Amino acid sequence: MARLISRPDGLGLVSIEPLSGPRAVNAGQNQSISGFVQSVAGAFGLWRFRFAFHAMRGAEFRQYRKWITALHGGANATRWPFCDPDAITFQEAGVDASNFEIATGQPWSNGEPWSNDQNWATSRPNIAVAEDAAKDATIVKLADSFWGHQLDGGDYLGFFPFHFGLYLVTEVISAGTYRIWPPLRKAITTDDFATLNPTLALRLEGEDAASAGRGLVVADTLQITMIEVLDYDVRKYFAD
């Protein structure tokens, strides 16, 4: 059985390029006797991304090429925590902290950091799901807390626990009610939560979808093209 592996920590992304969006199957037009033209289409498709990384060498590059090799040209999949550089700010999401506090993290209640001198990392709040939605639904409702009623078209979100999927808000229907693309990869209930830090499952698009060239000084121009693995396929085929 195929494996689901984690990407190396700290990979330095320099660009994220979506290569596919909503597509249509059975698209076309119907014209009535009166001349009225109705367009019809069914949306489908998978996320497909090209990621480019900064120049690497030493231990960092060894971890990168280990990861690329372990993906076996698409036979295995990887967890991909999706970071949106254009997401709403921490303050807009309801975090009551300065930019300095966000950058440096929060200590324990006694003012002390962890034993490695690092603070707790700051994260945006999670939001409760306000209404159940079935798999393949395109409308979701979020509770009225923090950023739950603050999203706008173009925002990314996801759900947890145990939910692989990245969704883009395409329409704000009413406060806290959003139309999304793609359709839900897995049903959600009021026991679930929405997050601005979703996790996808991705695999290499093919054997030539990743570069790992090494120059004289560094490994540079590194990029990969990956395609989404659906949530139910992850659980059925990538369980090792």
C-alpha positions as CSV (number, residue, x, y, z in Angstrom):
1,M,0.0,0.0,0.0
2,A,1.2,3.5,-0.7
3,R,2.5,5.8,2.0
4,L,1.5,9.2,3.3
5,I,4.7,11.0,4.3
6,S,5.4,14.3,5.9
7,R,7.4,17.0,4.1
8,P,10.7,18.2,5.7
9,D,10.4,21.0,8.3
10,G,11.4,24.5,7.2
11,L,11.4,24.1,3.4
12,G,11.8,27.7,2.1
13,L,9.1,28.4,-0.4
14,V,9.7,31.2,-2.8
15,S,6.5,30.9,-5.0
16,I,3.2,29.1,-5.1
17,E,1.5,28.8,-8.4
18,P,-2.0,27.2,-8.8
19,L,-2.0,25.4,-12.2
20,S,-5.7,24.5,-12.3
21,G,-9.0,25.8,-10.9
22,P,-12.6,24.9,-11.5
23,R,-13.0,23.2,-14.8
24,A,-16.2,22.1,-16.5
25,V,-17.5,18.7,-17.8
26,N,-20.3,18.5,-20.3
27,A,-20.2,22.3,-20.8
28,G,-22.3,23.7,-23.6
29,Q,-25.4,25.7,-24.4
30,N,-29.1,25.0,-24.9
31,Q,-31.2,27.3,-27.0
32,S,-35.0,27.4,-26.8
33,I,-37.4,28.1,-29.6
34,S,-37.8,31.6,-28.3
35,G,-34.1,32.2,-28.6
36,F,-33.2,32.1,-24.9
37,V,-29.7,30.6,-24.4
38,Q,-28.9,28.7,-21.2
39,S,-25.3,27.7,-20.5
40,V,-24.8,24.5,-18.5
41,A,-21.7,23.0,-16.9
42,G,-20.7,20.8,-14.1
43,A,-17.7,21.9,-12.0
44,F,-15.0,19.3,-11.1
45,G,-11.3,19.1,-10.8
46,L,-8.4,18.8,-8.4
47,W,-6.0,21.3,-7.0
48,R,-2.7,21.3,-8.9
49,F,0.2,23.4,-7.8
50,R,3.8,24.3,-8.8
51,F,6.0,25.1,-5.8
52,A,9.5,26.7,-6.0
53,F,12.0,26.6,-3.2
54,H,15.0,28.7,-2.3
55,A,18.5,27.6,-2.9
56,M,19.7,24.8,-0.6
57,R,22.8,22.9,0.4
58,G,24.0,20.7,3.1
59,A,21.5,19.0,5.5
60,E,18.6,21.0,4.1
61,F,19.2,19.7,0.6
62,R,19.7,16.2,1.8
63,Q,16.3,16.3,3.5
64,Y,14.7,17.7,0.3
65,R,16.1,15.0,-2.0
66,K,15.2,12.3,0.6
67,W,11.6,13.6,0.5
68,I,11.5,13.8,-3.3
69,T,12.8,10.3,-3.7
70,A,10.4,8.9,-1.1
71,L,7.5,10.3,-3.2
72,H,8.4,7.8,-5.9
73,G,7.1,9.9,-8.8
74,G,3.6,10.1,-7.4
75,A,3.3,6.6,-6.0
76,N,3.3,8.0,-2.5
77,A,1.6,11.2,-1.2
78,T,2.7,13.9,1.3
79,R,0.9,16.0,3.9
80,W,1.1,19.6,2.8
81,P,0.2,22.3,5.4
82,F,-1.0,25.1,3.2
83,C,0.3,28.6,4.1
84,D,-1.5,31.5,2.4
85,P,0.8,34.6,2.4
86,D,-2.2,36.7,1.6
87,A,-4.4,35.4,4.5
88,I,-6.2,37.9,6.8
89,T,-3.8,39.2,9.5
90,F,-3.7,37.8,12.9
91,Q,-5.3,40.9,14.3
92,E,-8.1,40.7,11.7
93,A,-8.6,37.1,12.8
94,G,-9.1,38.2,16.4
95,V,-5.6,37.6,17.9
96,D,-5.1,40.3,20.6
97,A,-1.3,40.6,20.3
98,S,1.2,43.0,18.8
99,N,3.2,42.1,15.7
100,F,6.3,41.6,17.9
101,E,4.4,39.2,20.2
102,I,3.1,37.3,17.1
103,A,6.6,37.1,15.7
104,T,8.2,35.9,18.9
105,G,5.4,33.8,20.3
106,Q,3.9,33.5,23.7
107,P,5.6,32.2,26.9
108,W,3.9,30.0,29.5
109,S,1.7,31.8,32.1
110,N,4.7,32.1,34.4
111,G,6.5,34.1,31.7
112,E,9.0,31.3,31.0
113,P,9.6,29.7,27.5
114,W,10.0,26.0,26.7
115,S,13.2,24.3,27.7
116,N,14.7,25.1,24.3
117,D,14.1,28.9,24.9
118,Q,11.3,29.0,22.4
119,N,7.8,30.4,23.1
120,W,4.5,29.0,22.0
121,A,3.9,29.9,18.3
122,T,1.0,32.2,17.7
123,S,-1.8,30.9,15.5
124,R,-5.1,32.2,14.2
125,P,-8.2,30.9,16.2
126,N,-10.2,28.0,14.9
127,I,-13.9,28.4,14.3
128,A,-16.7,26.0,15.0
129,V,-18.8,24.7,12.1
130,A,-22.3,26.1,12.5
131,E,-24.2,23.6,10.4
132,D,-23.6,20.1,9.0
133,A,-22.7,19.8,5.3
134,A,-22.5,16.7,3.2
135,K,-19.6,15.6,1.1
136,D,-19.6,17.5,-2.2
137,A,-21.5,20.4,-0.7
138,T,-20.5,23.8,-1.9
139,I,-22.0,25.9,0.9
140,V,-20.6,26.0,4.4
141,K,-21.7,27.9,7.5
142,L,-19.4,29.0,10.3
143,A,-20.1,30.2,13.9
144,D,-20.0,33.9,14.7
145,S,-16.8,34.1,16.6
146,F,-13.4,35.6,15.7
147,W,-13.1,35.5,11.9
148,G,-16.1,33.1,11.3
149,H,-18.2,36.0,9.8
150,Q,-15.3,38.0,8.4
151,L,-14.1,36.0,5.3
152,D,-14.4,37.4,1.8
153,G,-14.1,36.1,-1.7
154,G,-10.6,34.8,-2.3
155,D,-9.9,33.6,1.2
156,Y,-8.6,30.0,1.7
157,L,-9.9,27.8,4.5
158,G,-10.0,24.1,5.6
159,F,-11.4,21.9,8.3
160,F,-10.3,19.5,11.0
161,P,-9.9,17.0,12.5
162,F,-9.1,14.3,10.0
163,H,-9.9,16.3,6.9
164,F,-7.6,16.8,3.9
165,G,-8.8,19.6,1.8
166,L,-8.2,23.2,0.7
167,Y,-11.2,25.4,-0.1
168,L,-11.5,28.9,-1.7
169,V,-14.4,31.2,-0.9
170,T,-16.0,32.2,-4.1
171,E,-19.1,34.0,-2.7
172,V,-20.2,35.4,0.6
173,I,-23.9,34.5,0.6
174,S,-24.6,36.0,4.1
175,A,-22.7,36.6,7.3
176,G,-20.8,33.3,8.0
177,T,-22.4,31.5,5.0
178,Y,-19.9,30.9,2.2
179,R,-19.9,29.3,-1.2
180,I,-16.6,27.4,-1.7
181,W,-14.6,25.6,-4.4
182,P,-13.9,22.8,-4.7
183,P,-16.9,20.9,-3.2
184,L,-16.3,19.4,0.2
185,R,-13.9,16.4,0.0
186,K,-15.5,15.1,3.2
187,A,-18.7,15.8,5.2
188,I,-18.4,18.2,8.0
189,T,-20.5,18.4,11.2
190,T,-20.9,20.8,14.1
191,D,-18.2,18.7,15.9
192,D,-15.7,20.0,13.3
193,F,-13.8,23.2,13.1
194,A,-12.7,25.6,10.3
195,T,-9.1,26.7,10.1
196,L,-7.0,29.2,8.1
197,N,-4.2,26.7,8.1
198,P,-5.6,23.7,6.1
199,T,-3.7,20.5,5.3
200,L,-3.8,19.0,1.8
201,A,-2.6,15.6,0.6
202,L,-0.6,15.9,-2.5
203,R,1.4,13.7,-4.8
204,L,3.9,14.3,-7.6
205,E,2.2,14.7,-10.9
206,G,4.7,12.3,-12.5
207,E,8.2,11.1,-12.5
208,D,9.5,14.3,-14.0
209,A,7.5,16.6,-11.7
210,A,10.3,17.4,-9.3
211,S,13.7,18.9,-9.8
212,A,16.7,18.2,-7.6
213,G,19.6,19.6,-9.6
214,R,22.8,20.5,-7.7
215,G,25.0,23.3,-8.9
216,L,28.7,23.9,-8.0
217,V,27.8,26.0,-5.0
218,V,24.1,25.3,-4.1
219,A,21.1,23.4,-5.4
220,D,18.9,26.0,-7.0
221,T,15.9,26.4,-9.3
222,L,14.2,23.7,-7.3
223,Q,10.6,23.2,-8.0
224,I,7.9,20.5,-7.9
225,T,4.4,20.1,-9.5
226,M,1.9,18.3,-7.3
227,I,-1.7,17.3,-7.6
228,E,-4.3,16.8,-4.9
229,V,-5.1,13.4,-3.5
230,L,-8.8,13.3,-2.4
231,D,-9.5,12.7,1.3
232,Y,-11.2,9.3,0.9
233,D,-8.4,8.1,-1.4
234,V,-5.9,9.0,1.2
235,R,-7.6,6.8,3.7
236,K,-8.2,4.0,1.3
237,Y,-4.9,3.8,-0.6
238,F,-2.3,5.8,1.4
239,A,-2.6,4.3,4.9
240,D,0.9,3.0,5.4
